[in-house]
Amino acid sequence: MVNGGAVSCDRPKWMNARYFKLFRMVAIGEATSFLLLIVASVVKRTGGTEVGVEILGPIHGALFVVYVALALMVRAAESWTFVQTLGVLFGAVVPLGGYVVDRWLARSAFISRKAAKAS
């Protein structure tokens, strides 16, 4: 639903929590596959075998697509700003970006839980 330009999320809270947790796992997987793909590319270019790139390329590609889809789903559930969303999406295209995004998500979840307990 669109309310005054803002997207509201009608999913139950438990489902949002699952997407959030899944997104964190995919962010780590995507970042790790990206680093492994870089290593495999260096091995390939220095006269080694292409097997690493042939295996890791499709795996990383699939994780990237899932990362972007989950980022957009979690964005709606968490009411991220445009800048926050851009930062999360940027994390998918830079090495180690997924680790930074996971750290930010873990910190924001901790702060949200702490605020909920205080009220």
N, C-alpha and C positions, 0 to 999 in steps of 0.2 A: 504494500500500500504506500501511496505517496501522500504525505501530509505537509503541505506548504514547502515542497522541495526536499524534505527530509524523508528518508526511507525508513519505515517502521518494520520491525521484525516480529512476526506473529508466532514464531516457534516457541515451544516451552523452554524454560530455563535449562532443564537437563540436557536438551538437545544442543543448545548454544554452548554449554560447557563441553560437550563431546566434540563439537566442531573446533572449539578453541584448543582442546587437548590434541586432537588430530592434527590441527594446523601446526602446532609446535613440533610434533613428531615429524611431519612432512618438511618443515623448515630445516630441521637438523639433517634429515635424509637428503634433501636437495643440496644443501651446502656441502655435505660430505661427498655426494656423487660429483659435484662440480669440481672439488679439489682433486678427486681421483681421476676425473676426466682430464684435467690439466696435466697431471703426472703422466697419464697414458699418452697424451698428445706429445709431451716432451720425449717420451720413450720412442714413440713412432717417428718423430722428426730426427732423432739422433741415430737412426739406423736400426731400431728395434722392431718389434712386431706390432702389427696393427690390431691384434686381438682385443687389447684393452679398450681401444676407442670403439671398436665394433660392438662390444658388449656394453660398455658404460654409456655410450652416446644415446641409445634408445631409453636406457633406464633413467638417465638424467633428464631427457626430454619429457618423459612421462611424469616424473616428479615435478618438473617445472610447471607443466600444465595443471597438475593437481594443486600445486602451491598457489598459483594465480587464482584458480577457481575458489579454493578455500579462503584465500585472503579476501576476496570480494564477499563471500558469505559471512565471514567473521566481521568484516567491516560493518555490515548492516547490523549484526547482533550487538556489537560493541560500540556502535555510534562513533566510529573513528572520523576524524576530520579529513579533509582532502589531503592535507600535508602529511598526516600520519599514514594514510593509505599509500601515498606516493613513496614514502620512506620504506614501508613494508614491501612494496613492489620493487623498489630499487634494490632492496636486499636480495632479491632473487637473481640479479644480473651482475653482482660483484662477488668475487671470491670472499669467503667468510661472512658474507652478508646474512645468510640464514642463521648463523650463530648469534650475530648481533640482534637480529629480529627476535630470536628465541629468548635471549636475555631480557630484552625490553618487554616481551609478553609476560615472562615469568615475574618480572618486577611489577608490572601493571596489575597482574592478577593478585599478587601479594598485597598491594596497596588497596585494591578493591575489597579484598576479604577483610583487611584490617579496618577499613572504613565501615563496612557492613556490621562488624562486631561492635564498633564504637556507638553506632546509632541504635 
